[in-house]
Amino acid sequence: MKTQLKKGALELCVLAVLARGDSYAYDIVNQLSRSMEISEGTVYPLMRRLQDEAWVNTYLVESSTGPSRKYYRLTPAGETALAAMQTEWREFVSEIDSVLAAPSPTETRLPKES
């Protein structure tokens, strides 16, 4: 179950990382891996999808230690998508918390009269 939840929330997490500042895919993986288990192979296809959605755009930055790095930047459409996802996420978590906090059927029964 955790894997499926993570897959569903990964887009939200990547957009949230990019809302803090432009970054390249490897750095996004490093930032996310501080809080969750994630691999580079998961992020690269997602970055392409985010580009296709026009939620991020890219630019190259030359590196003195190797090839140029592709940086990702959140677009205004990406900011809007992030805000909507954050609202949906909070509503979802609230709904789940309500279910988890609900009293069990035995707690809601009226006491037996003697």
Secondary structure as UniProt FT lines:
FT   HELIX           2..19
FT   STRAND          23..24
FT   HELIX           25..33
FT   TURN            34..35
FT   HELIX           40..52
FT   TURN            53..54
FT   STRAND          56..63
FT   TURN            64..65
FT   STRAND          66..74
FT   HELIX           76..101
FT   HELIX           105..108
//
